[in-house]
Amino acid sequence: MNEPIRMPPAEVLAELPVSAWQGPFDASLQERARAALEGGKVLYFPALAFRPTEEELPLLKQDAAGAARKNISLDPAQGAAQNLSLTGDEAARLAAMMERFGRGAARLLSDLLPGYAPHLERARTSFRPVEIAGRHYSPRHDDRLLHVDAFPSRPMRGRRILRLFSNIAPDGAPRAWRVGEDFARYAARFAPKVRPALPGSARLLQLAGLTKSRRSGYDHLMLGLHDLGKFDAAWQAVSPRAEVSFPAGSTWACFTDQVLHAALAGHCALEQTFYLPIEAMGDPASAPVRVLERMTGRALV
């Protein structure tokens, strides 16, 4: 049986000496962070901890989430958390903690990546209290499998998905990730296998309310890459990967539409999602939409 190609963690991580959630940051550090991020690496901040208050610590428990989904989400526009099992003051305190994290994440990335700052759109904040290991999911929803992010109901139309995570497990449990091969190599393997969208399907999905806007060719292709990679058990078993561990008290960020990633184990992590137009990037040619356009020879948005 073939063995997977093992990559050293240093090949996929860019470790940065950041310990504060706001700048100022040196210009050379800012450029290093941008280049690594756009080059498909995970920015790793081993000394950057998000610290819950004494009142918030009792809320960091796996049964804080409701039965509907494994994560608790917060819409920054509304300020209300969803999928909570907590009620009353406990629910309000957890939502306030998530909002504090979201604001801190926005400030950090704006100061560290000043070229992005005017264009970053803050999306949902999530608290992920439930232990990943030992749970059972369908392949499409199993984030323990290597994948790139693509949203069935929210077309990105080429915009980037930038996510920042922080491990706040009160028992010190690490967050175990697997990071996979270069996006271009992954896309070259699976993009030719993505079936073309049915004529008129993007308009029908939007009219039916199944998507928030009309899917582009890029969105159709990215959803196909997401699913084909997850359903290919042979590729999942042997594809190149690096095993990385993020200790409690550490933070990390990456473009999850570019970095092949899988979350293998861990609980009690916070995550903040941002959207970014590719025009705000230092190197727009590295964006997945541009990689796929060069590969297919056609405009995808």
N, C-alpha and C positions, 0 to 999 in steps of 0.2 A: 504494500500500500504506500502511495506517495506521501511524503511528509510535507507540511507547509514550509514555505520560506520564512525564516525568522529574521526580523529586522531588529536592530538595537533600538531601545526607546529614544536615544539621542537623535536618531534619524528622522523621527516624526515630531519631536518636541523642540520648542524654542524656549528655554528657561530664561526668565527675566527677573532681575533683582528689584521687584516692586513690592513694597510692603504697606503702601498707603492708597486709599481709594480715590485720591485726587492728586493732581500735579502741584507744582510744575514738574515736568519730566524733561530730561536732557534731549536735545534735538537728535542726537545720535541714537538714543534709546527709542525714540519715536519712530525713526526710520527703520531701525532694526525690527521693531514690532510689526510695522506695516508690511515690510518685505517678506517676513516670515509668514505672516497671516495670509497674504495674497499668494505666496508660494505653496500653500497647502499644508502648513505646519500648524500644530496646536501650540498656542501661547500658554506657557505654564508659569504660574506665580506661586512658588512653594511657600513664600513668606506672607502671602496676602490672605488673611482670614476674615471672614464675616462672622462677627461675634454676636449671637443672640443674647439678650438681656436675661437677668435672673427670672423675670416674669415670663419670658418667652421659652425658656428651657423646658418646662413641663409640657409644652405643646409639641415638642419634637418626638412624636411617637407614631408608630406605624398605623395605628387605627385612627389617626387624625383625618384620613381621607375617607370619603363616602364610598359606597359600594359600586357606584356607576363607573368610575374610572380609577386608575391607580395614582393619578396625580391631582393636586389641588391647583387651580389656576386663578389668576387675578388679572382682570382687565384694567389697565391703568386709567382708562378714560372714565370708568365707573367706580373704581375703588372697592368693588365687592369681590370676595373670593367665592369660587364655585367648587362643588364636590367636596364639601366639608362634612365630617361627622360631628364636629364641634358646634356648639351653639352659644349664643349670648356673648358674654365678655371674652370667652376663650376664642370664639370665631373672630371677633373684632381685633384681638391682640395678634392673632396669627396673620390676618390680612394686613395689619399695620407693619409687622415684621417683613412681609413679602414686599410691601410698597417701599420700605426703607432700603431693602436690598436692591430693588429695581432702580431706585434713584441713584444709589451708589454705583451700580453697574453702568448706568448712563454717564455719570460724571467721570468714572474711570476711563471708559473708552473714548469719551470726547476729549479728555486731556491727553491720553496716550496716543490717539489717532486724530490729530486736529484737522486733517483733511476730510475726515468723515463727519466731524461734529455737526456741521450745518445740515447734513443730509440724513443722519441716523433717525429712523423711525422706531420708537420703542413700541414693541408689541406686548404679548402676554408675559407675565411672570408666572413661574410655576414652582411649587414645593413638591418634592418627590420623596415622600416619607417611607414608601413601601420597599422592602428588600427585593432586589431584582432576582437573585439566585433562587432557584427552586420553584419559580412560578411557571405557568404554562400558557402559551399564547399560540395563535395561528401564525404561520410563517410571515404573513404580511405585517402583522402587528408585533412581531418578536424583535425587539431592539437589541437582543443579544446576538443577532446576526449582523454582519457587516452591511452597511447601507449608506446611501446619501439621503439627505432629507428632501422630501417633496410633499406638498400639501394637496390632497385631492380636492378640497373645497375652496382653497385660497390660491388661485394662480399667482405666480411670482412674476411672470412675463420678463424674466431675465434678472430681476432684482436678487441681491444676495441675501442669504440667511446667516446672520452672525449671532452666535449664542455664547453666553458667558455662564459658567457653572461654578458653584462653590460647595464644598463638602462640609456640612455642619453636623455630621453624625455625633451625637453626644457621647456615645460609647467609643469613639475613636476609630470606627470601622472605615477602612479605605474604600474608595470608589474604583472599581476595576474596569478598565476599558481595553478594547482591542482597536488598533488603528491599522487600516489597510493600505493597499497600493495607491499609486498616483492616480488621480481622477482620469487623466487622458487615457491611461492604459485600461482602466476599468471601462470607460465609455467605448473604447475601440472594441472591447470584447463583447459588450452587450447591446450597444446602440443599433447595430445591423439587425438584431433580432426583434426590435420593437415593431409591432404591427402599426401601420398607418392608422390615424384616427378616422373614424367613419365620417363621411361628408356631412356637415351640419351638426355633428354631435356637440361641438363646443357651444354653439348657440342654444341647442336644446337643453344642455346641462344648466346653462345660466338662466334660461326662462323657467326651468323647473325649480330653481332655487337651490340646486345641488352644488353650484359654485358661486362664489361672491362676485366674480367677474368672468369674462370669457377666457377660456384656456387658449394659450398660444401653442405653436408647435413646440416651443421649448418646454412648456409645462407637460405636454403629452409625452415627450421624450424622457423627461426626468422621472415622471411617474413610472414609465416603463423600465428605466434603469433601476429604480428602487425595487420594483417587484421582481424583475428577472434575477437580480443579484440575490435577493432573499430566498427565492425558490430554487436556486441552483445549489443543491446540497453538496455536490462534488466540488464546485468552486469554493464554497464556504469552508470545506475541509482542508483545502490545500493552498488557498490563495496567500500571497505574502501578507504578513502581519507583524505588528509589534504589540507586545503586552505591556500596558502601562498602568500604574497605580497612583491615584491621587489621594494622599493622606487627608484625614480630617484636619481642617484648618488651612487647606490650600484652595486655589482658584485656578481655572483654566478657561480658554476661549478658542473658538475656531469657526471658520465658515463651514457649517454642517451640510451645505449643499455641494461642497467640494471635498471635504475630508471624509473618507470612508471610515465609519466608526461603529462600534458596538459597545453597549453598556452591559457588563457581565455580572457584576455584583456590587452591592452597596445599598445604603438607604440614607434618608434625610439629606438630600441635596437640594440646593436652590438653583434655579436656571432663569436667565433673562434672555429673551429673543429680541433681536433687532432686524430691521430690513434696511438695505442699503442699495441705492441705484448704482449701477456699474460705473457711471460717469464720475462718481466721487472717488473711485479707486485710483491709486497711483499707477496701476498697470491693468487697465480694463481688459487687455488681451488674455489675461489669465483667468477671467471669469468663466464658469462653466458654459454660459450661453455662447461665448466666443469660441471656446474649444469645440463645442458641438456644431457650430456653424461652419468652422473650418473643416470639420470631419464630414459633414453632410453636403457641403457646398451650396447651402441655401440659407436665406434669412429665416430665423425661427421666431422672431417677435415682430 
